[in-house]
Amino acid sequence: DGGITQSPKYLFRKEGQNVTLSCEQNLNHDAMYWYRQDPGQGLRLIYYSQIVNDFQKGDIAEGYSVSREKKESFPLTVTSAQKNPTAFYLCASSISTGSSGNTIYFGEGSWLTVV
Amino acid sequence: AQKVTQAQTEISVVEKEDVTLDCVYETRDTTYYLFWYKQPPSGELVFLIRRNSFDEQNEISGRYSWNFQKSTSSFNFTITASQVVDSAVYFCALSEGGNAGNMLTFGGGTRLMVKP
């Protein structure tokens, strides 16, 4: 099946721990994104990547880190510096030719809870 | 700066009623793109439609229709003869034309509850 796969679906983190959320796509998309969604709210951009080995901060990058070593993979690490990490995290991708307007497609999301 | 406002946080209708979800946007760009996504309880965002700023033609897809009016900066979404399966959170989003990275600005979402 073609699409965007996120894992795990549910994740619990202890205070002071780093956790990594996986995102893999087989759509051959150049661009990938991570969004955060808090209950009852819209989505906010954490990081995005236009090409392999390059990524840019979004609106709320503090306390997060990413890597883009392969075109199909864009893992997100939620570090202990993120003070309020409990949220729903959505990975997305799009064909990128350097212009905007390309449709962004989303994965099924990962729920992160701090315990 | 770009902004998207969905003033209706929750709407509740009875099955078979028509319902319109409002979306108002702000942008200084003359070239921009508007989107609607559906988020069912499972969490995944499902793409519904994309519209560019130069195409004001309204669109109909089955029970769904979209009304784009640049004069009022609105991109409203109507579901005709609503069904229980339409229950979800719906997001309107905006991408500006000069925006490298296809970054979307989302509205706060409208939760639609369709009761049988």
Interface residues (C-beta under 8 A of the other chain):
Chain A: A31 Y33 G40 Q41 G42 L43 R44 L45 Y48 Q50 Q56 G58 F88 L90 A92 S94 S96 G98 S99 S100 G101 N102 T103 I104 Y105 F106 G107 E108 G109 W111
Chain B: V4 T9 Y32 Y33 F35 Y37 S42 G43 E44 L45 V46 F47 R50 N52 F91 S95 E96 G97 G98 N99 A100 G101 N102 M103 L104 F106 G107 G108 G109
